[in-house]
Amino acid sequence: MRNLWQFIINNIHLLLFLLLEVVAFLLITHYQPYPKSTLITSANQLVAGVNETGDNVAAYFHLRQDNDALNSELANLQMQMQDLQNQLEYYQETSALPDSTRYHYAHLGYQVIPAKVIDLTTHQEHNYLTLNKGLRDGVQSGMGVIANGSVVGVVNQVNDYFSLVVPIIHTNINISARIHKTDQIGFTHWLGHDIRHVQLMEIGRHVLVSEGDTVLTSGITATFPEGLMVGVMDRVNLDEGDNYYNIRLRLTTDFHHLRYVQILNNTLSPQLDSLYNE
C-alpha cells in the first residue's frame, strides 16, 4: 500500500493529466453530436471486428466436422450418379433395337439379348470382345452377336456373368455370306491388319460382281439369320488365270466405336440338333 501511494505521489502530474483528458473526452462526446456519433460508430466497428474474429475462430474449429459432412454428401451424390448411369446404360442396351426389329427376329426364331461391350481388342490377329452378359442371362457358346443389324461375331466362351466373343476381325473365324445381287455364297476372312475390311472368299470368276455390291449373311447356319449386313464391296480384282475374285469388303460394323450389341439366341436350335442327332 505504501508503494502505491509513493507511485501516485511521484506521478501525480501525469495521473492528473490523464484524468482531465478522460473527463474532457467524455464531456465532448456527451454534448457534441458529431464526436458522439463517431465514437459510437468506432465502438460498433470494434465490437463487430471482435465478433467476426470470434466467429472465424469458431468456424476454424468446426472445419473437420464440416469436411466430414461434405464428404458424406459427396459420397451420396456419387452413389446417386452411379445409379443413374446404370439406369441409362440399361436403357441404352434394351432400346438398341426397336420393337418392330425384335418382332422380326422373334418371327425368324431368334431371341434378342442386349449386352454392353466391356472390353475390346482391335490391334491383334486374334481379337476378342467381352460382354456383360453370361449364362444367367441365357447366353451360350455359339450364339451370334450383332450391332444395329450388322454382324459382329460369335460367342466363344461363357461363364455366369460374362461372355467372350470372337469377332469377324479374327483370323480364325469365317462368316458365311452371300452377295445380295446374285445370291452367290462365299465366306469372310480377315487378313489381320485392317479392322475396317475383310475379304470375301470363294466367289468364282463366272459371277458378275462390282464395287458397291452389298453382302449379307447367307442364313445357311443357325448362328445368324439370313439378310444381316456384313459389308459392301469396295475393291474387286480378278487377275488373268485366277478362278476366284479378290474381293475386299468394307464392314458395316464400326469396331472403333462399338459399345452396345445384341446376342441372338436361336430358339429353334434344339429342334435342329434333335433332327441331326436322329
PAZAPA-4460 file (N, C-alpha, C; in steps of 0.05 Angstrom, whole numbers, plus 32768, in hexadecimal, padded with zeros to 4 digits):
% residues 278
    n_x    n_y    n_z   ca_x   ca_y   ca_z    c_x    c_y    c_z   seq   type   mol
   8011   7FE8   8000   8000   8000   8000   8012   8019   8000     1      M     A
   8027   8018   800F   8039   802F   8011   8046   8034   7FF5     2      R     A
   804C   801E   7FE7   8058   8021   7FCC   8044   802E   7FB8     3      N     A
   802A   8027   7FBC   8016   8033   7FAA   8014   8051   7FAE     4      L     A
   8013   805A   7FC8   8012   8077   7FCE   802B   8085   7FC4     5      W     A
   8042   8077   7FC6   805B   8083   7FBD   805A   8087   7F9F     6      Q     A
   804E   8073   7F91   804C   8074   7F73   8039   808B   7F6B     7      F     A
   8023   808E   7F7A   8010   80A4   7F73   801D   80BF   7F78     8      I     A
   802B   80C2   7F8E   8039   80DC   7F94   804D   80E3   7F7F     9      I     A
   805D   80CE   7F77   8072   80D3   7F64   8067   80DA   7F48    10      N     A
   804F   80D1   7F42   8044   80D5   7F27   8029   80E4   7F28    11      N     A
   8026   80F5   7F3C   800D   8103   7F3F   8006   8115   7F28    12      I     A
   801A   8122   7F1C   8015   8133   7F05   800B   8123   7EED    13      H     A
   8018   810D   7EE7   8010   80FC   7ED0   7FF4   80F1   7ED4    14      L     A
   7FEF   80E7   7EED   7FD5   80DB   7EF2   7FBF   80F0   7EF1    15      L     A
   7FC5   8108   7EFB   7FB1   811E   7EF9   7FAB   8126   7EDD    16      L     A
   7FC0   8126   7ECC   7FBD   812C   7EB0   7FAC   8117   7EA2    17      F     A
   7FB0   80FE   7EA7   7FA0   80E9   7E9B   7F83   80EA   7EA4    18      L     A
   7F7F   80F1   7EBD   7F64   80F2   7EC8   7F55   8109   7EBA    19      L     A
   7F62   8120   7EB7   7F56   8137   7EAA   7F50   8131   7E8C    20      L     A
   7F62   8122   7E80   7F5D   811A   7E64   7F44   8109   7E61    21      E     A
   7F41   80F6   7E73   7F2A   80E4   7E73   7F10   80F4   7E77    22      V     A
   7F11   8107   7E8B   7EF9   8117   7E91   7EF3   8128   7E78    23      V     A
   7F07   8134   7E6C   7F02   8145   7E55   7EF7   8135   7E3E    24      A     A
   7F01   811D   7E3A   7EF8   810C   7E24   7EDA   8104   7E28    25      F     A
   7ED3   80FD   7E42   7EB8   80F6   7E48   7EA5   810E   7E44    26      L     A
   7EAE   8126   7E4C   7E9D   813D   7E48   7E98   8144   7E2B    27      L     A
   7EAE   8141   7E1B   7EAB   8147   7DFE   7E99   8134   7DF1    28      I     A
   7E9C   811A   7DF6   7E8C   8105   7DE9   7E6F   8105   7DF3    29      T     A
   7E6B   8110   7E0B   7E50   8110   7E16   7E40   8128   7E0C    30      H     A
   7E4C   813F   7E08   7E3E   8157   7E01   7E40   815F   7DE3    31      Y     A
   7E53   8153   7DD5   7E57   8159   7DB9   7E4D   8142   7DA8    32      Q     A
   7E3A   8146   7D95   7E2E   812F   7D85   7E43   8121   7D74    33      P     A
   7E53   812F   7D66   7E65   8122   7D53   7E7A   8110   7D61    34      Y     A
   7E88   811A   7D75   7E9B   8108   7D83   7E8D   80F1   7D90    35      P     A
   7E74   80F6   7D9A   7E65   80E0   7DA6   7E5F   80CA   7D92    36      K     A
   7E55   80D2   7D7A   7E4F   80BF   7D65   7E68   80B0   7D5C    37      S     A
   7E7E   80BF   7D5A   7E97   80B3   7D51   7EA0   809E   7D65    38      T     A
   7E9D   80A4   7D7F   7EA5   8091   7D94   7E93   8078   7D93    39      L     A
   7E79   807C   7D8F   7E67   8065   7D8E   7E6E   8053   7D76    40      I     A
   7E73   8061   7D5F   7E79   8051   7D47   7E93   8042   7D4A    41      T     A
   7EA7   804F   7D56   7EC1   8041   7D5B   7EBD   8029   7D6E    42      S     A
   7EAD   802E   7D82   7EA8   8019   7D96   7E9A   8001   7D88    43      A     A
   7E86   8008   7D77   7E78   7FF3   7D69   7E8A   7FE3   7D57    44      N     A
   7E9C   7FF1   7D49   7EAF   7FE4   7D37   7EC1   7FD2   7D47    45      Q     A
   7ECA   7FDC   7D5E   7EDC   7FCC   7D6F   7ECE   7FB2   7D78    46      L     A
   7EB5   7FB6   7D81   7EA5   7F9E   7D8B   7EA1   7F8B   7D74    47      V     A
   7E9A   7F96   7D5B   7E96   7F84   7D44   7EAF   7F75   7D3D    48      A     A
   7EC6   7F83   7D3E   7EDF   7F76   7D38   7EE5   7F5F   7D4C    49      G     A
   7EDF   7F65   7D65   7EE4   7F50   7D79   7ED2   7F38   7D75    50      V     A
   7EB8   7F3E   7D6F   7EA5   7F28   7D69   7EAD   7F18   7D51    51      N     A
   7EB6   7F26   7D3C   7EBE   7F18   7D23   7ED6   7F06   7D29    52      E     A
   7EE9   7F11   7D38   7F00   7F00   7D3F   7EF8   7EE8   7D4F    53      T     A
   7EE5   7EEC   7D62   7EDC   7ED5   7D71   7ECE   7EC1   7D60    54      G     A
   7EBE   7ECA   7D4C   7EB0   7EB8   7D3A   7EC4   7EA8   7D29    55      D     A
   7ED9   7EB6   7D20   7EED   7EA8   7D10   7EFC   7E93   7D20    56      N     A
   7F02   7E99   7D39   7F0F   7E85   7D4A   7EFD   7E6D   7D4E    57      V     A
   7EE3   7E73   7D53   7ED0   7E5D   7D57   7ECD   7E4C   7D3E    58      A     A
   7ECC   7E5A   7D27   7EC9   7E4B   7D0D   7EE1   7E3A   7D08    59      A     A
   7EF9   7E44   7D0F   7F11   7E34   7D0B   7F10   7E1A   7D1A    60      Y     A
   7F07   7E1B   7D33   7F05   7E03   7D43   7EEF   7DF0   7D3A    61      F     A
   7EDC   7DFA   7D29   7EC7   7DE9   7D1E   7ECD   7DDF   7D02    62      H     A
   7EE5   7DE6   7CF8   7EEC   7DDE   7CDC   7EEC   7DBF   7CD9    63      L     A
   7EF6   7DB0   7CEB   7EF7   7D93   7CE9   7EDB   7D87   7CE7    64      R     A
   7EC9   7D92   7CF9   7EAE   7D88   7CF9   7EA0   7D8F   7CDE    65      Q     A
   7EA4   7DA8   7CD4   7E98   7DAF   7CBB   7EA4   7D9F   7CA4    66      D     A
   7EBD   7D99   7CA5   7ECA   7D89   7C90   7EBF   7D6D   7C8F    67      N     A
   7EBB   7D61   7CA7   7EAF   7D46   7CA8   7E93   7D46   7C9C    68      D     A
   7E84   7D5B   7CA2   7E69   7D5D   7C97   7E69   7D5F   7C79    69      A     A
   7E7C   7D70   7C6E   7E7E   7D73   7C51   7E86   7D59   7C44    70      L     A
   7E99   7D4B   7C50   7EA2   7D31   7C45   7E8B   7D1D   7C44    71      N     A
   7E7B   7D1D   7C59   7E64   7D0B   7C5A   7E50   7D12   7C44    72      S     A
   7E4A   7D2C   7C40   7E38   7D35   7C2B   7E43   7D2F   7C10    73      E     A
   7E5D   7D32   7C0C   7E69   7D2B   7BF2   7E66   7D0E   7BEC    74      L     A
   7E6B   7CFD   7C00   7E68   7CE0   7BFC   7E4B   7CD9   7BF4    75      A     A
   7E37   7CE6   7C01   7E1B   7CE1   7BFA   7E15   7CEA   7BDD    76      N     A
   7E20   7D01   7BD5   7E1C   7D0A   7BBA   7E29   7CF8   7BA5    77      L     A
   7E41   7CEE   7BAC   7E4E   7CDB   7B9A   7E3E   7CC1   7B96    78      Q     A
   7E32   7CB7   7BAC   7E22   7C9F   7BAB   7E09   7CA4   7B99    79      M     A
   7DFD   7CBC   7B9D   7DE5   7CC2   7B8C   7DED   7CC4   7B6F    80      Q     A
   7E04   7CD1   7B6A   7E0D   7CD3   7B4E   7E13   7CB8   7B42    81      M     A
   7E1F   7CA6   7B51   7E24   7C8B   7B47   7E0A   7C7C   7B41    82      Q     A
   7DF6   7C7F   7B53   7DDC   7C73   7B4E   7DD0   7C7D   7B34    83      D     A
   7DD1   7C98   7B30   7DC7   7CA3   7B17   7DD6   7C99   7AFF    84      L     A
   7DF0   7C96   7B01   7E00   7C8C   7AEB   7DF9   7C70   7AE5    85      Q     A
   7DF4   7C5F   7AF9   7DEC   7C44   7AF5   7DD1   7C43   7AE7    86      N     A
   7DBE   7C54   7AEF   7DA4   7C55   7AE3   7DA6   7C5D   7AC5    87      Q     A
   7DB8   7C71   7AC0   7DBC   7C7A   7AA5   7DC7   7C64   7A93    88      L     A
   7DDB   7C56   7A9E   7DE8   7C41   7A8E   7DD4   7C2A   7A89    89      E     A
   7DC3   7C24   7A9D   7DAF   7C10   7A99   7D9B   7C18   7A83    90      Y     A
   7D93   7C32   7A83   7D81   7C3C   7A6F   7D8E   7C3B   7A53    91      Y     A
   7DA8   7C42   7A52   7DB6   7C41   7A38   7DB8   7C25   7A2E    92      Q     A
   7DBD   7C12   7A40   7DBE   7BF6   7A38   7DA4   7BEC   7A2D    93      E     A
   7D8F   7BF0   7A3D   7D75   7BE4   7A37   7D67   7BF3   7A20    94      T     A
   7D6E   7C0C   7A1B   7D61   7C1B   7A05   7D72   7C1C   79EC    95      S     A
   7D87   7C0B   79EB   7D98   7C0B   79D3   7D89   7C02   79BA    96      A     A
   7D75   7BF1   79BE   7D64   7BE7   79A7   7D48   7BF0   79AB    97      L     A
   7D3B   7BFB   7997   7D1E   7C02   799A   7D0D   7BE9   799C    98      P     A
   7CF5   7BEC   79A6   7CE3   7BD5   79AA   7CDD   7BC7   7990    99      D     A
   7CDB   7BD6   797A   7CD6   7BC9   7960   7CEC   7BB6   7958   100      S     A
   7D05   7BBE   795D   7D1C   7BAD   7957   7D1D   7B95   7969   101      T     A
   7D16   7B99   7983   7D15   7B82   7995   7D00   7B6E   798B   102      R     A
   7CE9   7B78   7983   7CD5   7B67   7979   7CDF   7B58   7960   103      Y     A
   7CEE   7B65   794F   7CF9   7B59   7937   7D0B   7B41   793E   104      H     A
   7D1D   7B45   7951   7D2F   7B30   7959   7D1F   7B19   7967   105      Y     A
   7D0B   7B20   7977   7CFB   7B0C   7984   7CEC   7AFB   7970   106      A     A
   7CE3   7B08   795A   7CD5   7AFA   7945   7CE8   7AE6   7937   107      H     A
   7D02   7AED   7936   7D16   7ADB   792A   7D1F   7AC6   793D   108      L     A
   7D16   7AC7   7956   7D1D   7AB3   796A   7D35   7ABB   797B   109      G     A
   7D3B   7AD5   797D   7D52   7ADE   798C   7D48   7AF0   79A3   110      Y     A
   7D54   7AEB   79BB   7D4F   7AFC   79D2   7D67   7B10   79D4   111      Q     A
   7D61   7B29   79D9   7D76   7B3E   79DA   7D7D   7B43   79F7   112      V     A
   7D97   7B41   79FD   7DA2   7B46   7A18   7DB4   7B5F   7A16   113      I     A
   7DAB   7B76   7A20   7DBD   7B8E   7A1E   7DD5   7B8C   7A31   114      P     A
   7DEB   7B97   7A29   7E03   7B95   7A39   7E15   7BAE   7A34   115      A     A
   7E27   7BB2   7A47   7E3A   7BC8   7A45   7E56   7BBD   7A42   116      K     A
   7E66   7BCA   7A30   7E82   7BC2   7A2D   7E93   7BCE   7A43   117      V     A
   7E9F   7BBD   7A53   7EAF   7BC8   7A69   7ECD   7BC5   7A64   118      I     A
   7ED4   7BB7   7A4F   7EF1   7BB5   7A47   7EF2   7BAE   7A2A   119      D     A
   7F06   7BB8   7A1C   7F08   7BB4   79FF   7F24   7BB8   79F6   120      L     A
   7F2E   7BA6   79E5   7F48   7BAA   79D9   7F44   7BAC   79BB   121      T     A
   7F55   7BBC   79AE   7F53   7BC0   7991   7F6F   7BBF   7983   122      T     A
   7F84   7BBC   7992   7F9F   7BBE   7987   7FAE   7BA3   7986   123      H     A
   7F9F   7B8E   798A   7FAB   7B73   798A   7FA0   7B62   7973   124      Q     A
   7FAE   7B4C   796D   7FA3   7B3A   7959   7F8B   7B2B   7965   125      E     A
   7F8C   7B25   797E   7F76   7B17   798C   7F68   7B2B   799F   126      H     A
   7F58   7B3C   7994   7F49   7B4F   79A5   7F32   7B42   79B3   127      N     A
   7F28   7B50   79C7   7F11   7B45   79D6   7F01   7B5C   79E2   128      Y     A
   7EE8   7B56   79E9   7ED7   7B68   79F8   7ECE   7B5A   7A11   129      L     A
   7ECB   7B6A   7A27   7EBF   7B5F   7A40   7EA5   7B6E   7A44   130      T     A
   7E90   7B5F   7A49   7E75   7B6A   7A4D   7E6D   7B66   7A6A   131      L     A
   7E5A   7B77   7A74   7E51   7B76   7A8F   7E3A   7B63   7A94   132      N     A
   7E36   7B50   7A82   7E20   7B3D   7A85   7E2C   7B21   7A84   133      K     A
   7E20   7B0E   7A94   7E2B   7AF3   7A94   7E15   7ADE   7A97   134      G     A
   7E1B   7AC8   7AA3   7E09   7AB1   7AA5   7DEF   7AB9   7AB3   135      L     A
   7DF1   7AC9   7AC7   7DD9   7AD0   7AD6   7DC6   7AE1   7AC6   136      R     A
   7DD0   7AED   7AAF   7DBF   7AFD   7A9E   7DB6   7AED   7A85   137      D     A
   7DBD   7AD3   7A84   7DB5   7AC2   7A6E   7DC9   7AC1   7A57   138      G     A
   7DE1   7ACB   7A5B   7DF5   7ACB   7A46   7E04   7AB0   7A46   139      V     A
   7E08   7AA5   7A2E   7E17   7A8C   7A2B   7E2B   7A8E   7A15   140      Q     A
   7E3F   7A7D   7A16   7E53   7A7D   7A01   7E47   7A76   79E6   141      S     A
   7E50   7A84   79D1   7E46   7A7F   79B6   7E31   7A93   79AD   142      G     A
   7E28   7AA4   79BF   7E14   7AB8   79B7   7E20   7ACE   79A7   143      M     A
   7E11   7AD9   7994   7E1B   7AEF   7984   7E17   7B0A   7993   144      G     A
   7E29   7B1C   798C   7E28   7B37   7998   7E27   7B4C   7982   145      V     A
   7E14   7B5F   7984   7E11   7B73   7970   7E10   7B8F   797E   146      I     A
   7E11   7BA4   796D   7E0E   7BBF   7977   7DFF   7BCF   7962   147      A     A
   7DE7   7BD7   7968   7DD7   7BE7   7956   7DD3   7BD9   793B   148      N     A
   7DCE   7BBF   793C   7DC9   7BAF   7924   7DE1   7BA7   7914   149      G     A
   7DF9   7BAB   791F   7E12   7BA3   7911   7E21   7B8E   7922   150      S     A
   7E2F   7B7D   7914   7E3D   7B67   7921   7E55   7B71   7932   151      V     A
   7E57   7B67   794A   7E6E   7B6D   795B   7E80   7B54   795F   152      V     A
   7E74   7B3E   7967   7E84   7B26   796B   7E73   7B10   7977   153      G     A
   7E81   7AFD   7984   7E74   7AE5   798F   7E7E   7AE1   79AC   154      V     A
   7E6C   7ADB   79BE   7E73   7AD5   79DA   7E84   7ABC   79DB   155      V     A
   7E9A   7ABE   79E9   7EAD   7AA7   79EA   7EAE   7A9A   7A06   156      N     A
   7EAF   7AAB   7A1B   7EB0   7AA0   7A36   7E9D   7AB0   7A48   157      Q     A
   7E92   7AA2   7A5C   7E7D   7AAF   7A6D   7E81   7AA5   7A8A   158      V     A
   7E7E   7AB8   7A9D   7E7B   7AB0   7AB9   7E61   7ABC   7AC3   159      N     A
   7E5C   7ABC   7ADC   7E43   7AC5   7AE7   7E3D   7AE2   7AE0   160      D     A
   7E51   7AF3   7AE0   7E4D   7B10   7ADE   7E57   7B1D   7AC4   161      Y     A
   7E6A   7B10   7AB6   7E76   7B1C   7A9F   7E78   7B08   7A88   162      F     A
   7E7D   7B13   7A70   7E81   7B02   7A59   7E97   7B0E   7A48   163      S     A
   7EA6   7AFC   7A3B   7EBC   7B03   7A29   7EB4   7AFE   7A0C   164      L     A
   7EB7   7B12   79FC   7EAE   7B11   79E0   7EC6   7B12   79CD   165      V     A
   7EC6   7B00   79B9   7EDA   7B01   79A4   7ECD   7B12   798D   166      V     A
   7ED9   7B29   7988   7ECC   7B3B   7974   7ED4   7B33   7957   167      P     A
   7EC7   7B3F   7944   7ECD   7B3A   7928   7EE9   7B43   7921   168      I     A
   7EF5   7B56   7932   7F11   7B5E   792E   7F23   7B4C   793E   169      I     A
   7F22   7B32   7939   7F32   7B1E   7946   7F3B   7B0B   7930   170      H     A
   7F54   7B04   792E   7F5E   7AF5   7918   7F54   7AD8   7917   171      T     A
   7F49   7ACF   792D   7F40   7AB3   792E   7F22   7AAF   792C   172      N     A
   7F14   7AC4   7924   7EF7   7AC2   7921   7EEE   7AC9   7905   173      I     A
   7EDB   7AB9   78FA   7ED0   7ABE   78E0   7EB2   7AC0   78E3   174      N     A
   7EA6   7AD4   78D7   7E89   7AD8   78D8   7E7D   7AD3   78BD   175      I     A
   7E6A   7AC1   78BB   7E5D   7ABB   78A2   7E4D   7AD4   7898   176      S     A
   7E52   7ADC   787F   7E45   7AF4   7875   7E3E   7AF0   7858   177      A     A
   7E2B   7B00   784E   7E22   7AFE   7832   7E20   7B1A   7827   178      R     A
   7E25   7B1B   780D   7E22   7B35   77FE   7E04   7B3A   77F9   179      I     A
   7DFB   7B50   7802   7DDE   7B56   7800   7DD4   7B56   77E3   180      H     A
   7DE4   7B60   77D1   7DDB   7B63   77B5   7DD9   7B48   77A7   181      K     A
   7DEB   7B36   77AD   7DEC   7B1C   779E   7DE6   7B04   77AF   182      T     A
   7DE4   7B07   77C9   7DE0   7AF1   77DC   7DF7   7ADD   77DC   183      D     A
   7E0E   7AE4   77D1   7E25   7AD3   77D2   7E30   7AD3   77EE   184      Q     A
   7E36   7ABB   77F9   7E3F   7AB8   7815   7E5D   7AB4   7816   185      I     A
   7E69   7AC1   7829   7E86   7ABE   782F   7E89   7AC0   784D   186      G     A
   7EA1   7AC8   7856   7EA5   7ACC   7873   7EBA   7AE2   7877   187      F     A
   7EB9   7AEE   788F   7ECB   7B04   7895   7EE5   7AF9   78A1   188      T     A
   7EFA   7B08   789D   7F14   7B02   78A9   7F23   7B1C   78AF   189      H     A
   7F2C   7B1E   78C8   7F3B   7B37   78CF   7F59   7B32   78CC   190      W     A
   7F67   7B45   78C0   7F83   7B42   78BB   7F95   7B4A   78D3   191      L     A
   7F89   7B56   78E7   7F98   7B5B   7900   7FA3   7B76   7904   192      G     A
   7F9C   7B8A   78F4   7FA8   7BA4   78F8   7F95   7BBC   78F5   193      H     A
   7F80   7BBA   78E6   7F6E   7BD1   78E1   7F52   7BCA   78EC   194      D     A
   7F4A   7BD6   7903   7F31   7BCE   790F   7F19   7BD9   7900   195      I     A
   7F1D   7BE9   78EC   7F07   7BF3   78DC   7EFF   7BE1   78C5   196      R     A
   7F11   7BCD   78BE   7F0C   7BBD   78A7   7F12   7BA0   78AC   197      H     A
   7F03   7B8F   789D   7F08   7B72   789C   7F07   7B6A   787F   198      V     A
   7F11   7B51   7879   7F10   7B46   785E   7EF7   7B35   785B   199      Q     A
   7EEB   7B36   7844   7ED5   7B23   783D   7EE1   7B0D   782B   200      L     A
   7EE1   7AF5   7835   7EEF   7ADF   7828   7EDC   7ACD   7818   201      M     A
   7EE8   7ABD   7805   7EDA   7AA8   77F6   7EC4   7AB3   77E4   202      E     A
   7EC8   7ACB   77D9   7EB5   7AD5   77C5   7EC2   7AD0   77A9   203      I     A
   7EB7   7ABE   7799   7EC3   7AB6   7780   7EC2   7ACC   776A   204      G     A
   7ED3   7AC9   7757   7ED6   7ADE   7742   7EBD   7ADF   7730   205      R     A
   7EAD   7ACB   7731   7E95   7ACB   7720   7E7E   7ADD   772B   206      H     A
   7E82   7AE6   7745   7E6D   7AF6   7752   7E72   7B14   774A   207      V     A
   7E5C   7B21   7744   7E5E   7B3E   773E   7E5D   7B4E   7758   208      L     A
   7E73   7B5B   775E   7E75   7B6B   7777   7E80   7B86   776F   209      V     A
   7E7C   7B9A   7781   7E87   7BB4   777C   7E89   7BC3   7797   210      S     A
   7E99   7BD7   7798   7E9C   7BE7   77B0   7E81   7BF4   77B7   211      E     A
   7E7B   7BF4   77D1   7E61   7BFF   77DA   7E4D   7BEA   77DF   212      G     A
   7E52   7BD1   77D7   7E3F   7BBB   77DC   7E3E   7BB6   77FB   213      D     A
   7E25   7BB0   7804   7E21   7BAB   7820   7E24   7B8D   7826   214      T     A
   7E30   7B87   783D   7E34   7B6C   7846   7E26   7B68   7860   215      V     A
   7E16   7B53   7862   7E05   7B4D   7879   7E0C   7B31   7884   216      L     A
   7E01   7B2B   789C   7E04   7B10   78A7   7DF3   7AFD   7895   217      T     A
   7DFD   7AE5   7892   7DF0   7AD2   7880   7DD8   7AC4   788D   218      S     A
   7DD9   7AC0   78A7   7DC4   7AB1   78B5   7DC6   7A93   78B3   219      G     A
   7DDD   7A89   78A9   7DDF   7A6C   78A6   7DEA   7A5F   78C0   220      I     A
   7DF0   7A70   78D4   7DF7   7A66   78EE   7DE3   7A71   7903   221      T     A
   7DE2   7A63   791A   7DCF   7A6C   792E   7DD8   7A84   793E   222      A     A
   7DF1   7A8C   793A   7DFC   7AA2   794A   7DEF   7ABC   7944   223      T     A
   7DEC   7AC2   792A   7DE0   7ADC   7922   7DC9   7AD6   790F   224      F     A
   7DB3   7AE6   7912   7D9E   7AE4   78FE   7DA7   7AF0   78E3   225      P     A
   7D99   7AEB   78CE   7D9F   7AF5   78B4   7D9A   7B13   78B2   226      E     A
   7DAC   7B21   78A4   7DA6   7B3C   789E   7DB3   7B52   78AF   227      G     A
   7DC4   7B4A   78C3   7DD1   7B5E   78D3   7DE8   7B6A   78C3   228      L     A
   7DED   7B84   78C8   7E03   7B91   78B9   7E1E   7B87   78C2   229      M     A
   7E2F   7B82   78AE   7E4B   7B7C   78B3   7E5D   7B92   78A9   230      V     A
   7E59   7B9A   7891   7E69   7BB0   7886   7E62   7BB7   7869   231      G     A
   7E72   7BC8   785E   7E6E   7BD1   7842   7E89   7BCE   7834   232      V     A
   7E88   7BC4   781B   7EA0   7BC1   780B   7EAC   7BDC   7805   233      M     A
   7EC5   7BE0   780C   7ED1   7BFA   7804   7EEB   7BF5   77F3   234      D     A
   7EF1   7BDB   77EE   7F07   7BD6   77DC   7F04   7BBA   77D1   235      R     A
   7F03   7BB7   77B6   7EFF   7B9E   77A8   7F15   7B9A   7794   236      V     A
   7F24   7B85   7796   7F3A   7B7F   7783   7F37   7B62   7779   237      N     A
   7F3F   7B5E   7760   7F3F   7B43   7755   7F57   7B42   7741   238      L     A
   7F6C   7B35   774A   7F83   7B32   7739   7F7F   7B1C   7725   239      D     A
   7F8D   7B1F   770E   7F8A   7B0B   76F9   7F95   7AF0   7703   240      E     A
   7F85   7ADC   76FF   7F8D   7AC1   7707   7F82   7ABA   7723   241      G     A
   7F78   7ACD   7732   7F6C   7AC7   774D   7F50   7ABC   7749   242      D     A
   7F49   7AAA   775A   7F2E   7A9F   775A   7F1B   7AAD   776D   243      N     A
   7F26   7ABD   777F   7F15   7ACB   7793   7F1D   7AE8   7794   244      Y     A
   7F09   7AF8   779A   7F0D   7B15   779D   7F1D   7B1B   77B7   245      Y     A
   7F2B   7B31   77B6   7F37   7B3D   77CF   7F25   7B54   77D6   246      N     A
   7F13   7B4F   77EA   7EFF   7B63   77F1   7F04   7B6D   780D   247      I     A
   7F04   7B87   7810   7F07   7B93   782B   7EEC   7BA0   7833   248      R     A
   7EE3   7B99   784B   7ECA   7BA4   7856   7ED0   7BBA   786A   249      L     A
   7EC2   7BD0   7868   7EC3   7BE4   787D   7EAD   7BDD   7891   250      R     A
   7EB4   7BD6   78AA   7EA1   7BCD   78BE   7E8E   7BE4   78C5   251      L     A
   7E75   7BDC   78CB   7E62   7BEF   78D4   7E62   7BF2   78F3   252      T     A
   7E70   7BE0   7900   7E74   7BE3   791D   7E8D   7BF4   7923   253      T     A
   7E8A   7C09   7933   7EA0   7C1A   793A   7EAB   7C12   7955   254      D     A
   7EC1   7C02   7954   7ECD   7BF8   796C   7EDB   7C0D   797D   255      F     A
   7EE1   7C23   7971   7EED   7C39   7980   7EDA   7C45   7994   256      H     A
   7EC0   7C45   798E   7EAC   7C51   799F   7E97   7C3D   79A9   257      H     A
   7E9E   7C24   79AA   7E8B   7C0F   79B2   7E88   7C0F   79D0   258      L     A
   7E6F   7C13   79D9   7E6A   7C14   79F6   7E53   7C02   79FE   259      R     A
   7E3D   7C01   79EE   7E26   7BF1   79F5   7E21   7BDE   79DE   260      Y     A
   7E1A   7BC5   79E5   7E16   7BB0   79D2   7DFD   7BA0   79DA   261      V     A
   7DF5   7B8E   79C8   7DDE   7B7C   79CE   7DE7   7B5F   79C8   262      Q     A
   7DE1   7B4E   79DA   7DE8   7B32   79D7   7DCF   7B24   79CD   263      I     A
   7DD2   7B13   79B9   7DBC   7B05   79AC   7DBB   7AE8   79B6   264      L     A
   7DA5   7AE1   79C4   7DA1   7AC6   79CD   7D8D   7AB8   79BA   265      N     A
   7D97   7AA5   79AB   7D86   7A97   7998   7D75   7A83   79A8   266      N     A
   7D5C   7A89   79AC   7D4B   7A78   79BD   7D43   7A5E   79AF   267      T     A
   7D49   7A5C   7995   7D43   7A43   7986   7D5B   7A31   7985   268      L     A
   7D72   7A39   7990   7D8A   7A28   7990   7D85   7A0D   799C   269      S     A
   7D77   7A0B   79B3   7D73   79F0   79BE   7D64   79DD   79AB   270      P     A
   7D51   79E9   799B   7D42   79D9   7988   7D55   79CF   7972   271      Q     A
   7D66   79E1   7968   7D7A   79D9   7954   7D8D   79C3   795E   272      L     A
   7D97   79C8   7977   7DA9   79B4   7983   7D9C   7999   7986   273      D     A
   7D83   7999   798E   7D74   7980   7991   7D71   7972   7976   274      S     A
   7D6C   7982   7961   7D69   7976   7947   7D83   796A   793D   275      L     A
   7D99   7979   7941   7DB3   796F   7938   7DBB   7956   7948   276      Y     A
   7DB5   7956   7962   7DBC   793E   7972   7DAD   7925   7969   277      N     A
   7D94   7929   7962   7D85   7912   7959   7D8F   7908   793E   278      E     A
***
